[in-house]
Amino acid sequence: MAYQTTNPYTNEVVKTYENATPEYVEESLAKAQKLYKEWRNDPVFTRTPVLHKLAQIFRDETDSLAKVLTTEMGKLYTEAKGEVILCAMIADYYADHAGEFLAPRKIESIAGEAQLENHPLGVLLAVEPWNFPYYQMMRIFAPNFAAGDPIVYKHAAITPASALAFEDAVRRAGAPEGALTNLFLSYDQVSDVVADKRIQGVALTGSERGGTAVAEVAGKYLKKNTMELGGVDAFIVAHDANMADVKAIAPRARLYNAGQVCTSSKRFIVTANHYDEFLESLKAAFSSVKMGDPMDPETTLAPMNSKKAKEKLQAQVAEAIAGGATPYYVHEPIDDEGQFFMPTILTDIDKSNPAYGKEMFGPVAQVYKVADDDAAVALANDADYGLGGIVFAGSQEAGAKLASRIETGMVFVNTFFSSLPELEFGGVKGSGFGRELGQNGISSFINQELVVKRDRPNDDETGGLILPHKF
């Protein structure tokens, strides 16, 4: 696997990086394990000041950190700065709340004075994607650093500079050696690291294929793991939806980050009374985008992350049309050095079409016409994935009732999807398992150790089993 920064706007190869040597991998795991042993019984407050310092670095260096993102994967500079600021928010959130989240919990029991103590689990491996290079790392780093779990990580092959920039910021924030170590691992090395006895947990965000491969190895070696594997999120336009609000949000829900978002709306499911109006408005919005230099604040459509990603999406669109989809709004491939893919709208996709239920990771909208709200929910649930979703309805109460019927991990009613430190993130079905962020985000990789104490044995102990009176 070649780790290489290639600017998707100019196609310039900026820098290539060598894979980590076996010696460096071993050295990194040894340092992380040593730190875990030192941290095992240290209170949370000994680590949280580092997170506040890290947050300040991200705020102070927003522009330079954002430029790394734009150069490596083509993200609009304005969006890149938003990602950097979100990372600062996450670091501050866990600095402020980790002590509360990890406090022991008392349990009423006849066995004695019982409580659950939250201790670090051990060294973790994080495998992270290219589309939000800092945010995905902060999502796993901040809570687990607070908990006391050192992390080694393999980032995406196309975002090595982002991986190094994150590692450097953590080091400058005062994290001890071994707390976070970037490893440019090959696929075989990833399996070897998962299998290593010092690794106690694996967190992956990426494709279903990658998640399946890593989860298989993690399962073989009994390593706890969390998986976030993408989705085909539905955007439901209910019969009583306010169309002015729908028109304002729908294009953003598909085109943000050039459509390369796990939780972006990929299937627009629209009731018949709004269908024609919705299509016309979406086409108007898609046709008005301005492609160009992602550093230019006037640019509204960024290039895709790579030539490979663009060609894969083009092939998916061609296959969908060959399978019977109607090309409601489709462009010829862009004759430009940059990896641009113009927004596309496909309709009339039935269950026999190869595109049905498949994730298209780019600015392509699938639009479905349904008779009513019940049919919209049924179609939303007819998918192998369940990560997020959006519902627009006449009121938040009506929208929430529809949202509760959708088989997915997160739903936003009458608003744009968002990721914030306090909102737990994760999915079901093929979208993976486990949660990051929020309170559950810090509970994914901890040892909940039960401690029961009393001054002397219970008189009712019988054969190692404590029986209640009058059992």
Residue pairs with C-beta under 8 A, 6 or more apart in sequence:
1 19
1 157
1 185
1 186
1 187
2 16
2 157
3 16
3 17
3 18
3 19
3 157
3 160
3 184
4 13
4 15
4 16
4 17
4 157
4 158
4 160
5 13
5 14
5 15
5 16
5 71
5 72
5 158
5 159
5 160
5 161
6 12
6 13
6 14
6 158
6 306
7 14
7 71
7 72
7 74
8 73
8 74
8 303
8 304
8 305
8 306
8 307
8 338
8 339
9 74
9 293
9 294
9 303
9 338
9 339
10 337
10 338
11 307
11 337
11 338
11 339
14 71
14 72
14 161
15 160
15 161
17 160
17 184
18 184
19 184
19 185
19 186
19 189
20 28
20 183
20 184
20 185
20 189
22 189
24 183
25 183
25 185
25 189
25 192
25 193
28 152
28 178
28 181
28 183
29 123
29 152
29 193
29 196
29 198
29 199
30 198
31 150
31 177
31 178
31 181
32 123
32 150
32 151
32 152
32 178
32 179
32 181
32 198
33 122
33 123
33 150
33 178
33 198
34 178
35 150
35 176
35 177
35 178
35 179
36 120
36 122
36 123
36 148
36 149
36 150
39 47
39 120
39 148
39 150
40 119
40 120
40 148
41 119
42 148
44 98
44 99
44 102
44 146
44 147
44 148
45 99
47 98
47 145
47 146
47 148
48 94
48 95
48 96
48 98
48 99
48 146
49 95
49 174
50 145
50 170
50 173
50 174
50 175
51 91
51 92
51 94
51 95
51 98
51 142
51 145
51 146
51 173
52 91
52 92
52 95
53 173
53 174
54 88
54 91
54 142
54 169
54 170
54 173
54 175
55 87
55 88
55 89
55 91
55 92
55 95
56 88
57 169
57 172
57 173
58 65
58 84
58 85
58 87
58 88
58 91
58 134
58 169
59 85
59 88
61 84
61 169
62 81
62 84
62 85
63 81
65 84
65 134
65 165
65 169
66 77
66 80
66 81
66 83
66 84
67 77
67 80
67 295
68 161
68 162
68 165
69 75
69 80
69 83
69 84
69 133
69 134
69 162
70 76
70 77
70 80
70 294
70 295
71 161
72 130
72 133
72 158
72 159
72 160
72 161
72 162
73 130
73 131
73 133
73 158
73 159
73 162
73 305
73 306
74 258
74 294
74 302
74 303
74 304
74 305
74 338
74 339
75 83
75 257
75 258
75 294
75 302
76 257
76 294
76 299
76 300
76 302
77 294
77 295
77 296
77 297
78 297
79 256
79 257
79 302
83 132
83 134
83 135
84 134
86 135
86 138
86 419
86 420
87 134
87 135
87 138
89 420
89 421
90 135
90 138
90 139
90 142
90 421
90 437
91 138
91 142
92 421
93 142
93 421
93 422
94 142
94 143
94 145
94 146
94 421
94 442
95 142
95 146
97 439
98 143
98 146
98 147
98 442
101 118
101 439
101 442
101 443
102 118
102 146
102 147
102 442
102 446
103 118
104 115
104 116
104 117
104 118
105 115
105 116
106 113
106 114
106 115
107 114
107 115
107 116
107 450
108 114
109 452
110 458
110 466
110 468
111 452
111 454
111 458
111 466
112 452
112 453
112 454
112 458
113 452
113 453
113 454
114 450
114 451
114 452
114 453
115 450
115 451
116 448
116 449
116 450
116 451
117 448
117 449
117 450
117 451
118 147
118 443
118 446
118 447
118 448
118 449
119 148
119 446
119 447
119 449
120 144
120 147
120 148
120 149
120 445
120 446
120 447
121 147
121 149
121 200
121 201
121 224
121 445
121 446
121 447
122 149
122 198
122 199
122 200
122 201
123 149
123 150
123 151
123 152
123 198
123 199
123 200
124 140
124 144
124 149
124 150
124 151
124 152
124 199
124 200
124 201
124 202
124 203
124 445
125 151
125 152
125 153
125 154
125 190
125 193
125 194
125 199
125 201
125 202
125 203
126 137
126 140
126 141
126 151
126 152
126 153
126 154
126 202
126 203
126 204
127 153
127 154
127 190
127 202
127 203
127 204
127 205
127 206
127 210
127 214
128 136
128 137
128 140
128 153
128 154
128 155
128 156
128 204
128 205
128 206
129 136
129 156
129 205
129 206
130 155
130 156
130 157
130 158
130 159
130 305
131 257
131 260
131 261
131 262
131 305
132 257
132 261
133 155
133 156
133 159
133 162
133 163
133 166
134 162
134 165
134 166
135 419
136 205
137 153
137 155
137 163
137 166
138 166
139 205
139 425
139 436
139 437
139 441
140 151
140 153
140 203
140 436
141 151
141 166
141 170
141 180
143 436
143 437
143 441
143 442
143 444
144 151
144 442
144 444
144 445
145 151
145 175
145 179
145 180
146 442
147 442
147 445
147 446
149 200
149 201
149 445
149 446
150 178
150 179
150 180
150 181
151 179
151 180
151 181
152 180
152 181
152 182
152 183
152 193
152 199
153 163
153 180
153 181
153 182
153 183
154 183
154 184
154 185
154 190
154 193
155 162
155 163
155 182
156 163
158 305
158 306
160 184
163 182
163 184
164 182
166 180
166 182
167 180
167 181
167 182
170 179
170 180
171 180
183 189
183 193
185 193
187 213
190 214
190 217
191 217
193 199
194 202
194 214
194 217
194 218
194 221
194 223
195 217
195 220
195 221
199 223
200 223
200 224
200 445
201 223
201 224
201 225
201 226
201 444
201 445
202 214
202 215
202 218
202 223
202 224
202 225
202 226
203 225
203 226
203 434
203 436
203 444
203 445
204 210
204 211
204 214
204 215
204 225
204 226
204 227
204 228
204 229
205 227
205 228
205 229
205 262
206 228
206 229
206 230
207 229
207 230
208 229
208 230
208 430
210 229
211 227
211 228
211 229
211 432
214 225
214 227
215 225
215 227
218 224
218 225
219 225
224 444
224 445
225 434
226 426
226 432
226 433
226 434
226 435
226 436
226 444
227 432
227 433
227 434
228 262
228 387
228 425
228 426
228 427
228 431
228 432
228 434
228 436
229 385
229 427
229 430
229 431
229 432
230 262
230 359
230 361
230 385
230 387
230 431
231 262
231 263
231 266
231 359
231 383
231 385
231 386
231 387
231 388
231 408
231 427
231 430
231 431
232 266
232 267
232 357
232 358
232 359
232 383
232 385
233 263
233 264
233 265
233 266
233 267
233 385
233 387
233 388
233 389
233 390
233 408
233 417
234 265
234 267
234 268
234 269
234 376
234 379
234 380
234 383
234 389
234 390
234 406
234 408
235 250
235 253
235 265
235 267
235 268
235 269
235 389
235 390
235 392
236 269
236 270
236 373
236 376
236 377
236 380
236 389
236 390
236 391
236 392
236 393
236 402
236 406
237 243
237 246
237 268
237 269
237 270
237 271
237 274
237 278
237 376
237 392
238 271
238 373
238 376
238 391
238 392
238 393
238 394
238 398
238 399
238 402
239 271
239 273
239 274
239 372
239 373
240 393
240 394
240 395
240 398
241 271
241 274
241 392
241 393
241 394
242 392
242 394
242 414
243 274
243 277
243 278
243 281
245 392
245 414
246 274
246 278
246 281
246 392
247 278
247 281
247 285
249 390
249 392
249 415
249 416
250 265
250 268
250 278
250 281
250 282
250 285
251 282
251 285
251 286
252 416
253 264
253 265
253 390
253 416
253 417
254 264
254 265
254 266
254 268
254 343
254 363
254 364
254 365
255 286
255 289
255 300
255 301
255 343
255 363
256 264
257 264
257 302
258 301
258 302
258 303
258 304
258 305
258 341
258 362
258 363
259 343
259 360
259 361
259 362
259 363
259 364
260 304
260 305
260 309
260 361
260 362
262 387
262 388
262 431
263 387
263 388
263 410
263 417
263 419
264 417
265 365
265 389
265 390
265 417
266 359
266 360
266 364
266 365
266 366
267 366
267 368
267 379
267 380
267 383
268 278
268 282
268 365
268 366
268 367
268 368
269 368
269 370
269 376
269 379
269 380
270 278
270 367
270 368
270 369
270 370
270 376
271 370
271 371
271 372
271 373
271 375
271 376
272 369
272 370
272 371
272 372
275 367
275 369
278 367
279 328
279 345
279 347
279 367
282 329
282 345
282 365
282 367
283 328
283 329
283 345
286 329
286 342
286 343
286 344
286 345
286 363
286 365
287 329
287 343
289 300
289 301
289 342
289 343
290 298
290 299
290 300
290 301
291 299
291 300
291 301
291 302
291 303
291 334
291 336
291 338
291 340
291 342
292 298
292 299
292 301
293 299
294 302
294 303
301 340
301 342
301 343
301 363
303 338
303 339
303 340
304 310
304 313
304 339
304 340
304 341
304 362
305 339
306 339
307 339
309 339
309 361
309 362
310 339
310 340
310 341
310 362
312 361
313 341
313 360
313 361
313 362
313 364
314 333
314 341
316 355
316 358
316 360
316 364
317 327
317 330
317 344
317 346
317 360
317 364
319 354
319 355
320 346
320 349
320 353
320 354
320 355
321 327
321 330
321 346
323 349
323 352
323 353
323 354
323 355
324 348
324 349
324 350
324 352
324 353
325 346
325 347
325 348
325 349
325 353
325 355
326 346
326 347
326 348
327 344
327 345
327 346
328 345
328 346
328 347
328 367
329 343
329 344
329 345
330 344
330 345
330 346
331 342
331 344
334 340
334 341
334 342
341 362
341 363
341 364
342 363
343 363
343 364
343 365
344 363
344 364
344 365
345 364
345 365
345 367
346 355
346 364
346 365
346 366
346 367
347 366
347 367
347 368
347 369
349 355
349 356
349 366
349 368
350 356
351 382
355 366
357 382
357 383
357 384
357 385
359 385
360 366
368 379
370 376
370 379
373 393
373 402
376 402
377 402
377 405
377 406
380 389
380 406
380 407
380 408
381 405
381 406
381 407
383 429
384 429
384 430
385 427
385 429
385 430
385 431
386 406
386 407
386 408
386 409
386 427
386 428
386 429
386 430
386 431
387 408
387 409
387 410
387 426
387 427
387 431
387 432
388 408
388 409
388 410
388 411
388 412
388 417
388 427
389 403
389 406
389 408
389 410
389 411
389 412
390 411
390 412
390 413
390 415
390 416
390 417
391 399
391 402
391 403
391 406
391 411
391 412
391 413
391 414
392 399
392 413
392 414
393 399
393 402
393 413
393 414
396 413
396 414
399 413
399 414
400 413
403 411
403 413
404 411
407 428
407 429
408 427
408 428
408 431
409 425
409 426
409 427
409 428
409 431
409 435
410 417
410 423
410 424
410 425
410 426
410 427
412 418
419 425
419 437
420 437
421 437
421 438
422 437
422 438
423 437
423 438
424 435
424 436
424 437
424 438
424 439
424 440
424 441
425 435
425 436
425 437
425 438
425 441
426 432
426 433
426 434
426 435
426 436
427 433
434 444
435 441
435 444
436 444
458 466
460 466
460 467
460 468
460 469
